[in-house]
């Protein structure tokens, strides 16, 4: 659900104060305010957004205005789907790739060999 228009966008007060006191070239601004919307004043700044374990760098551009800071710093790491079947399929693909590379290497050697 979107925020009411009469309330306006949510921008964390402490974050807005940090931005007003700094220059864009002074490095990243550490923040835990993932729910804060990106205001037009934030363009050009680099934020260090907390992901729960560490801080991800987010450089704000004009396209990001109106979005939330947390959208650009994912909190979960995608590992991989599948188990044994996926691993077997990857190994078969790798074996096919190696075989293709060996065949491509052998083809020029056979063409350059002297004919009897």
DSSP file (Angstrom, degrees, kcal/mol; ACC not computed):
  #  RESIDUE AA STRUCTURE BP1 BP2  ACC     N-H-->O    O-->H-N    N-H-->O    O-->H-N    TCO  KAPPA ALPHA  PHI   PSI    X-CA   Y-CA   Z-CA
    1    1 A X              0   0    0      0, 0.0     2,-0.1     0, 0.0     0, 0.0   0.000 360.0 360.0 360.0 139.3    0.0    0.0    0.0
    2    2 A X        -     0   0    0      1,-0.1     2,-0.2     0, 0.0     3,-0.1  -0.376 360.0 -97.7 -83.5 163.6    1.3    3.4   -0.8
    3    3 A X        -     0   0    0      1,-0.1    -1,-0.1    -2,-0.1     5,-0.1  -0.520  47.7 -93.7 -79.0 146.5    1.8    6.3    1.5
    4    4 A X    >>  -     0   0    0     -2,-0.2     4,-1.2     1,-0.1     3,-0.7  -0.310  26.1-134.5 -60.3 138.7   -0.9    9.0    1.7
    5    5 A X  T 34 S+     0   0    0      1,-0.2    -1,-0.1     2,-0.2     4,-0.1   0.828 103.8  59.9 -66.3 -31.5   -0.3   12.0   -0.5
    6    6 A X  T 34 S+     0   0    0      1,-0.2    -1,-0.2     2,-0.1    -2,-0.1   0.788 104.6  50.6 -69.4 -24.1   -1.2   14.4    2.2
    7    7 A X  T <4 S-     0   0    0     -3,-0.7    -1,-0.2     1,-0.1    -2,-0.2   0.808 101.4-148.3 -79.4 -30.3    1.6   13.0    4.4
    8    8 A X     <  -     0   0    0     -4,-1.2    -1,-0.1     2,-0.1    -2,-0.1  -0.187  38.5 -34.0  84.2 176.1    4.3   13.3    1.7
    9    9 A X        -     0   0    0      1,-0.1     2,-0.7    -4,-0.1    27,-0.0  -0.360  62.4-115.7 -71.5 149.8    7.3   11.0    1.2
   10   10 A X        +     0   0    0     25,-0.1    27,-3.4    -2,-0.1     2,-0.5  -0.775  40.0 168.7 -88.4 115.0    9.0    9.5    4.2
   11   11 A X        -     0   0    0     -2,-0.7    27,-0.1    25,-0.2    25,-0.1  -0.994  40.1-114.6-125.3 123.9   12.6   10.8    4.5
   12   12 A X     >  -     0   0    0     -2,-0.5     4,-2.3    21,-0.2     5,-0.2  -0.335  19.3-140.7 -58.7 130.8   14.4   10.0    7.7
   13   13 A X  H  > S+     0   0    0      1,-0.2     4,-2.1     2,-0.2     5,-0.2   0.907 100.4  49.3 -63.3 -44.5   15.1   13.2    9.6
   14   14 A X  H  > S+     0   0    0      1,-0.2     4,-2.2     2,-0.2    -1,-0.2   0.882 111.5  50.2 -63.9 -37.1   18.6   12.2   10.7
   15   15 A X  H  > S+     0   0    0      2,-0.2     4,-2.1     1,-0.2    -2,-0.2   0.908 109.3  50.1 -67.7 -42.3   19.5   11.1    7.2
   16   16 A X  H  X S+     0   0    0     -4,-2.3     4,-2.0     1,-0.2    -1,-0.2   0.871 110.7  51.0 -63.3 -36.4   18.3   14.4    5.7
   17   17 A X  H  X S+     0   0    0     -4,-2.1     4,-1.4     2,-0.2    -2,-0.2   0.909 108.6  50.9 -67.6 -41.7   20.4   16.3    8.3
   18   18 A X  H  X S+     0   0    0     -4,-2.2     4,-0.7     1,-0.2    -2,-0.2   0.894 110.8  49.6 -61.2 -39.8   23.5   14.3    7.5
   19   19 A X  H >< S+     0   0    0     -4,-2.1     3,-0.7     1,-0.2    -1,-0.2   0.894 108.7  51.9 -67.3 -39.8   23.0   15.0    3.8
   20   20 A X  H 3< S+     0   0    0     -4,-2.0    -1,-0.2     1,-0.2    -2,-0.2   0.783 111.0  48.3 -68.9 -25.6   22.6   18.7    4.4
   21   21 A X  H 3< S+     0   0    0     -4,-1.4     2,-0.3    -3,-0.1    -1,-0.2   0.575 107.5  65.2 -90.0  -9.8   25.8   18.9    6.4
   22   22 A X  S << S-     0   0    0     -4,-0.7     2,-0.3    -3,-0.7     7,-0.0  -0.724  71.8-129.5-115.1 160.8   28.0   17.0    3.9
   23   23 A X    >   -     0   0    0     -2,-0.3     3,-1.6     1,-0.1     4,-0.1  -0.771  30.3-116.7 -99.8 152.9   29.4   17.4    0.4
   24   24 A X  G >  S+     0   0    0     -2,-0.3     3,-0.6     1,-0.3    22,-0.3   0.768 112.5  56.3 -61.6 -24.2   28.9   14.6   -2.1
   25   25 A X  G 3  S+     0   0    0      1,-0.2    -1,-0.3    20,-0.1     3,-0.1   0.477  82.2  87.2 -87.6  -1.1   32.7   14.1   -2.4
   26   26 A X  G <  S-     0   0    0     -3,-1.6    -1,-0.2     1,-0.3     2,-0.2   0.330  99.0-102.1 -83.9   9.3   33.3   13.5    1.3
   27   27 A X    <   -     0   0    0     -3,-0.6    19,-0.5    -4,-0.1    -1,-0.3  -0.492  60.6 -23.6 102.0-174.4   32.6    9.7    1.1
   28   28 A X        -     0   0    0     -2,-0.2     2,-0.6    17,-0.1    19,-0.3  -0.349  48.8-134.4 -78.7 153.5   29.7    7.5    2.1
   29   29 A X  E     -a   47   0A   0     17,-1.9    19,-2.6    -2,-0.1     2,-0.2  -0.936  22.8-135.9-106.6 115.4   27.0    8.3    4.6
   30   30 A X  E     +a   48   0A   0     -2,-0.6     2,-0.3    17,-0.2    19,-0.2  -0.517  34.0 167.9 -72.9 133.5   26.3    5.4    6.9
   31   31 A X  E     -a   49   0A   0     17,-2.5    19,-1.9    -2,-0.2    -2,-0.0  -0.999  39.8-170.4-148.8 148.1   22.6    4.7    7.5
   32   32 A X        +     0   0    0     -2,-0.3     2,-1.9    17,-0.2     3,-0.2   0.316  64.8 107.9-108.4   0.5   20.3    2.1    8.9
   33   33 A X    >   +     0   0    0      1,-0.2     3,-1.0     2,-0.1    36,-0.3  -0.518  32.8 157.5 -83.6  73.7   17.2    3.9    7.5
   34   34 A X  T 3  S+     0   0    0     -2,-1.9    36,-2.6     1,-0.2    37,-0.3   0.768  70.3  57.7 -68.4 -26.1   16.4    1.4    4.7
   35   35 A X  T 3  S+     0   0    0     -3,-0.2    -1,-0.2    34,-0.2     2,-0.2   0.507  80.3 112.2 -85.1  -4.0   12.8    2.5    4.6
   36   36 A X    <   -     0   0    0     -3,-1.0    33,-2.1     1,-0.1   -25,-0.2  -0.497  68.2-125.9 -72.2 134.5   13.7    6.1    3.9
   37   37 A X  B     -C   68   0B   0    -27,-3.4     2,-0.6    31,-0.2    31,-0.2  -0.466  25.1-108.1 -77.6 153.5   12.7    7.3    0.4
   38   38 A X        -     0   0    0     29,-2.8    28,-2.3    26,-0.3     2,-0.2  -0.738  36.1-157.0 -86.4 118.9   15.3    8.9   -1.8
   39   39 A X    >   -     0   0    0     -2,-0.6     3,-1.8    26,-0.2     4,-0.3  -0.525  30.2-108.7 -90.5 159.7   14.8   12.6   -2.1
   40   40 A X  G >  S+     0   0    0      1,-0.3     3,-1.0    -2,-0.2    -1,-0.1   0.764 117.6  64.8 -59.4 -24.6   16.0   14.8   -5.0
   41   41 A X  G 3  S+     0   0    0      1,-0.2    -1,-0.3     3,-0.0    -3,-0.0   0.692  92.1  64.4 -70.8 -17.6   18.6   16.3   -2.6
   42   42 A X  G X  S+     0   0    0     -3,-1.8     3,-2.1     2,-0.1    18,-0.3   0.573  71.8 119.9 -82.5 -10.3   20.3   12.9   -2.3
   43   43 A X  T <  S+     0   0    0     -3,-1.0    18,-0.2    -4,-0.3     3,-0.1  -0.351  77.5  21.1 -62.9 129.7   21.3   12.7   -6.0
   44   44 A X  T 3  S+     0   0    0     16,-2.5    -1,-0.3     1,-0.4     2,-0.2   0.263  99.2 113.3  97.4 -10.4   25.1   12.4   -6.3
   45   45 A X    <   -     0   0    0     -3,-2.1    15,-2.5    15,-0.1     2,-0.5  -0.605  60.5-135.5 -93.2 155.2   25.7   11.1   -2.7
   46   46 A X  E     - B   0  59A   0    -19,-0.5   -17,-1.9   -22,-0.3     2,-0.4  -0.951  20.9-163.6-109.4 127.2   27.0    7.7   -1.8
   47   47 A X  E     -aB  29  58A   0     11,-2.9    11,-2.8    -2,-0.5     2,-0.8  -0.870  17.5-144.2-111.0 143.6   25.1    5.9    1.1
   48   48 A X  E     -aB  30  57A   0    -19,-2.6   -17,-2.5    -2,-0.4     2,-0.4  -0.884  27.0-162.6-103.5  98.1   26.3    2.9    3.1
   49   49 A X  E     -aB  31  56A   0      7,-2.5     7,-2.8    -2,-0.8     2,-0.2  -0.702  17.1-122.7 -91.9 128.8   23.1    1.1    3.6
   50   50 A X  E     - B   0  55A   0    -19,-1.9     5,-0.2    -2,-0.4    23,-0.1  -0.496  22.7-173.7 -73.0 132.2   23.0   -1.6    6.4
   51   51 A X        -     0   0    0      3,-3.1    -1,-0.1    -2,-0.2     4,-0.1   0.353  58.1 -92.2-105.9   3.7   22.0   -5.0    5.2
   52   52 A X  S    S+     0   0    0      2,-0.4     3,-0.1     1,-0.0    -2,-0.1   0.026 121.3  34.3 107.5 -26.1   21.9   -6.7    8.6
   53   53 A X  S    S-     0   0    0      1,-0.5     2,-0.2    22,-0.0    -3,-0.1   0.634 126.6  -4.7-125.2 -43.0   25.5   -7.8    8.5
   54   54 A X  S    S-     0   0    0     -5,-0.1    -3,-3.1     0, 0.0     2,-0.5  -0.777  75.2 -90.6-142.6-173.9   27.5   -5.2    6.7
   55   55 A X  E     -B   50   0A   0     -2,-0.2     2,-0.4    -5,-0.2    -5,-0.2  -0.916  29.0-153.6-111.9 129.9   27.0   -2.0    4.7
   56   56 A X  E     -B   49   0A   0     -7,-2.8    -7,-2.5    -2,-0.5     2,-0.4  -0.842  21.3-121.3-100.3 136.9   26.5   -1.9    0.9
   57   57 A X  E     -B   48   0A   0     -2,-0.4     2,-0.4    -9,-0.2    -9,-0.2  -0.616  29.0-174.8 -77.2 131.6   27.5    1.1   -1.1
   58   58 A X  E     -B   47   0A   0    -11,-2.8   -11,-2.9    -2,-0.4     2,-0.6  -0.961  10.7-159.2-130.0 113.3   24.6    2.8   -3.0
   59   59 A X  E     -B   46   0A   0     -2,-0.4     2,-0.5   -13,-0.2   -13,-0.2  -0.829  21.8-135.1 -91.3 124.5   25.4    5.7   -5.3
   60   60 A X        +     0   0    0    -15,-2.5   -16,-2.5    -2,-0.6     2,-0.2  -0.676  26.9 178.0 -88.7 126.2   22.2    7.7   -5.8
   61   61 A X    >   -     0   0    0     -2,-0.5     3,-1.3   -18,-0.2     4,-0.3  -0.647  46.2 -95.0-114.6 176.7   21.3    8.8   -9.4
   62   62 A X  G >  S+     0   0    0      1,-0.3     3,-1.1    -2,-0.2   -19,-0.1   0.803 119.8  62.3 -64.5 -29.8   18.3   10.6  -10.7
   63   63 A X  G 3  S+     0   0    0      1,-0.2    -1,-0.3     3,-0.0    -3,-0.0   0.715  96.6  60.5 -68.6 -19.7   16.5    7.4  -11.7
   64   64 A X  G X  S+     0   0    0     -3,-1.3     3,-2.2     2,-0.1   -26,-0.3   0.569  72.4 120.8 -86.3  -9.9   16.4    6.3   -8.0
   65   65 A X  T <  S+     0   0    0     -3,-1.1   -26,-0.2    -4,-0.3     3,-0.1  -0.336  77.7  22.9 -61.2 130.7   14.4    9.3   -6.7
   66   66 A X  T 3  S+     0   0    0    -28,-2.3    -1,-0.3     1,-0.4     2,-0.1   0.125 102.2 103.2  99.0 -19.1   11.2    8.1   -5.1
   67   67 A X  S <  S-     0   0    0     -3,-2.2   -29,-2.8   -29,-0.1    -1,-0.4  -0.370  76.5-102.8 -86.6 173.0   12.4    4.6   -4.4
   68   68 A X  B >   -C   37   0B   0    -31,-0.2     3,-1.1     1,-0.1     4,-0.4  -0.693  19.0-125.9 -96.6 151.0   13.6    3.4   -1.0
   69   69 A X  G >  S+     0   0    0    -33,-2.1     3,-1.4   -36,-0.3     4,-0.2   0.863 107.7  62.5 -62.1 -36.3   17.2    3.0    0.0
   70   70 A X  G >  S+     0   0    0    -36,-2.6     3,-1.0     1,-0.3    -1,-0.2   0.690  88.2  71.1 -65.3 -19.2   16.6   -0.7    1.0
   71   71 A X  G <  S+     0   0    0     -3,-1.1    -1,-0.3   -37,-0.3    -2,-0.2   0.770  99.9  46.9 -67.3 -24.4   15.7   -1.6   -2.6
   72   72 A X  G <  S+     0   0    0     -3,-1.4     2,-0.3    -4,-0.4    -1,-0.2   0.347 107.1  58.4-102.5   4.5   19.3   -1.2   -3.7
   73   73 A X  S <  S-     0   0    0     -3,-1.0    -1,-0.2    -4,-0.2   -17,-0.1  -0.771  78.9-151.1-133.9  88.9   20.9   -3.1   -0.8
   74   74 A X        -     0   0    0     -2,-0.3    -3,-0.1    -3,-0.1    -2,-0.0  -0.288   6.0-155.7 -64.8 144.1   19.6   -6.7   -0.7
   75   75 A X  S    S+     0   0    0     -5,-0.1     2,-0.3   -23,-0.1    -1,-0.1   0.615  73.4  59.7 -95.3 -14.8   19.6   -8.4    2.7
   76   76 A X  S    S-     0   0    0      2,-0.0     2,-0.5     0, 0.0    -2,-0.0  -0.863  72.6-137.9-116.7 151.9   19.7  -12.0    1.4
   77   77 A X        -     0   0    0     -2,-0.3     2,-0.5    -3,-0.0    -2,-0.0  -0.929  17.9-133.9-109.4 123.7   22.3  -13.7   -0.7
   78   78 A X        +     0   0    0     -2,-0.5     3,-0.1     1,-0.2    -2,-0.0  -0.646  26.4 177.0 -77.0 122.1   21.1  -16.1   -3.5
   79   79 A X        -     0   0    0     -2,-0.5     2,-0.2     1,-0.2    -1,-0.2   0.929  46.2 -73.9 -89.8 -72.7   23.1  -19.3   -3.3
   80   80 A X        -     0   0    0      2,-0.1    -1,-0.2     0, 0.0     2,-0.2  -0.835  32.4-116.6 175.8 146.7   21.6  -21.6   -6.0
   81   81 A X  S    S+     0   0    0     -2,-0.2    -3,-0.0    -3,-0.1     2,-0.0  -0.482  71.6  39.4 -85.7 164.8   18.6  -23.8   -6.7
   82   82 A X        -     0   0    0     -2,-0.2     2,-0.1     4,-0.1    -2,-0.1  -0.058  56.1-144.6  90.1 171.0   18.8  -27.5   -7.2
   83   83 A X  S  > S-     0   0    0     -2,-0.0     4,-2.0     0, 0.0     5,-0.1  -0.069  71.6 -13.4-138.5-117.8   20.7  -30.2   -5.5
   84   84 A X  H  > S+     0   0    0      1,-0.2     4,-2.4     2,-0.2     5,-0.2   0.904 134.1  51.6 -65.7 -42.5   22.2  -33.4   -6.9
   85   85 A X  H  > S+     0   0    0      1,-0.2     4,-2.1     2,-0.2    -1,-0.2   0.905 110.7  48.4 -62.7 -41.7   20.4  -33.1  -10.3
   86   86 A X  H  > S+     0   0    0      2,-0.2     4,-2.1     1,-0.2    -1,-0.2   0.898 111.2  50.5 -64.7 -40.6   21.5  -29.6  -10.8
   87   87 A X  H  X S+     0   0    0     -4,-2.0     4,-2.2     1,-0.2    -2,-0.2   0.902 110.1  49.8 -65.6 -41.5   25.1  -30.5  -10.0
   88   88 A X  H  X S+     0   0    0     -4,-2.4     4,-2.3     2,-0.2    -1,-0.2   0.901 110.2  50.6 -63.4 -40.8   25.0  -33.4  -12.5
   89   89 A X  H  X S+     0   0    0     -4,-2.1     4,-2.1     1,-0.2    -2,-0.2   0.895 110.8  49.0 -65.0 -39.6   23.6  -31.2  -15.2
   90   90 A X  H  X S+     0   0    0     -4,-2.1     4,-2.2     2,-0.2    -1,-0.2   0.895 111.1  49.7 -65.8 -40.1   26.4  -28.6  -14.6
   91   91 A X  H  X S+     0   0    0     -4,-2.2     4,-2.3     2,-0.2    -2,-0.2   0.891 110.7  49.9 -66.7 -39.1   29.0  -31.3  -14.7
   92   92 A X  H  X S+     0   0    0     -4,-2.3     4,-2.2     2,-0.2    -2,-0.2   0.900 111.0  49.4 -65.1 -40.8   27.6  -32.7  -18.0
   93   93 A X  H  X S+     0   0    0     -4,-2.1     4,-2.0     2,-0.2    -2,-0.2   0.898 111.5  49.1 -64.5 -40.1   27.6  -29.2  -19.5
   94   94 A X  H  X S+     0   0    0     -4,-2.2     4,-2.2     2,-0.2    -2,-0.2   0.901 110.3  50.4 -66.9 -40.4   31.2  -28.6  -18.5
   95   95 A X  H  X S+     0   0    0     -4,-2.3     4,-2.3     1,-0.2    -2,-0.2   0.887 110.5  50.1 -63.6 -39.4   32.2  -32.0  -19.9
   96   96 A X  H  X S+     0   0    0     -4,-2.2     4,-2.2     2,-0.2    -1,-0.2   0.880 109.7  51.1 -66.0 -37.8   30.5  -31.1  -23.2
   97   97 A X  H  X S+     0   0    0     -4,-2.0     4,-2.0     2,-0.2    -2,-0.2   0.900 110.7  48.1 -66.1 -41.3   32.3  -27.7  -23.2
   98   98 A X  H  X S+     0   0    0     -4,-2.2     4,-2.3     2,-0.2    -2,-0.2   0.908 111.5  50.4 -65.0 -42.6   35.7  -29.4  -22.7
   99   99 A X  H  X S+     0   0    0     -4,-2.3     4,-2.2     1,-0.2    -2,-0.2   0.902 110.2  49.8 -63.1 -41.0   35.0  -31.9  -25.4
  100  100 A X  H  X S+     0   0    0     -4,-2.2     4,-2.2     1,-0.2    -1,-0.2   0.886 110.5  50.4 -64.5 -39.0   34.0  -29.1  -27.8
  101  101 A X  H  X S+     0   0    0     -4,-2.0     4,-1.7     2,-0.2    -2,-0.2   0.894 111.0  48.5 -66.9 -40.0   37.2  -27.2  -27.0
  102  102 A X  H  X S+     0   0    0     -4,-2.3     4,-2.1     2,-0.2    -2,-0.2   0.880 111.3  50.3 -67.4 -37.9   39.3  -30.3  -27.6
  103  103 A X  H  X S+     0   0    0     -4,-2.2     4,-1.7     1,-0.2    -2,-0.2   0.893 110.3  49.7 -66.9 -39.6   37.6  -31.0  -30.9
  104  104 A X  H  X S+     0   0    0     -4,-2.2     4,-0.9     1,-0.2    -1,-0.2   0.852 112.0  48.7 -67.1 -34.0   38.2  -27.4  -32.0
  105  105 A X  H  X S+     0   0    0     -4,-1.7     4,-0.9     1,-0.2    -2,-0.2   0.866 111.9  48.5 -72.6 -36.8   41.9  -27.7  -31.1
  106  106 A X  H  X S+     0   0    0     -4,-2.1     4,-2.0     1,-0.2    -2,-0.2   0.797 100.2  67.4 -74.3 -29.1   42.3  -31.0  -33.0
  107  107 A X  H  X S+     0   0    0     -4,-1.7     4,-1.7     1,-0.2    -1,-0.2   0.919 101.3  44.5 -62.5 -47.2   40.6  -29.7  -36.2
  108  108 A X  H  X S+     0   0    0     -4,-0.9     4,-1.7     1,-0.2    -1,-0.2   0.856 112.0  54.2 -67.3 -32.0   43.3  -27.1  -37.1
  109  109 A X  H  X S+     0   0    0     -4,-0.9     4,-0.7     1,-0.2    -1,-0.2   0.898 108.6  48.2 -66.8 -39.6   46.1  -29.7  -36.3
  110  110 A X  H  < S+     0   0    0     -4,-2.0     3,-0.3     1,-0.2    -1,-0.2   0.859 111.3  50.7 -68.8 -35.2   44.5  -32.2  -38.7
  111  111 A X  H  < S+     0   0    0     -4,-1.7    -1,-0.2     1,-0.2    -2,-0.2   0.826 111.7  47.2 -71.4 -31.8   44.1  -29.6  -41.5
  112  112 A X  H  < S+     0   0    0     -4,-1.7    -1,-0.2    -5,-0.1    -2,-0.2   0.554  86.9 108.1 -88.0  -8.0   47.8  -28.6  -41.2
  113  113 A X  S  < S-     0   0    0     -4,-0.7     2,-0.1    -3,-0.3    -3,-0.0  -0.445  80.7-103.8 -70.0 141.5   49.2  -32.1  -41.1
  114  114 A X        -     0   0    0     -2,-0.1     2,-0.3     1,-0.1    -1,-0.1  -0.391  33.0-127.4 -68.4 142.5   51.0  -33.1  -44.4
  115  115 A X              0   0    0      1,-0.1    -1,-0.1    -2,-0.1    -3,-0.0  -0.678 360.0 360.0 -90.4 144.1   49.1  -35.4  -46.7
  116  116 A X              0   0    0     -2,-0.3    -1,-0.1     0, 0.0    -2,-0.0   0.392 360.0 360.0-103.7 360.0   50.7  -38.6  -48.0
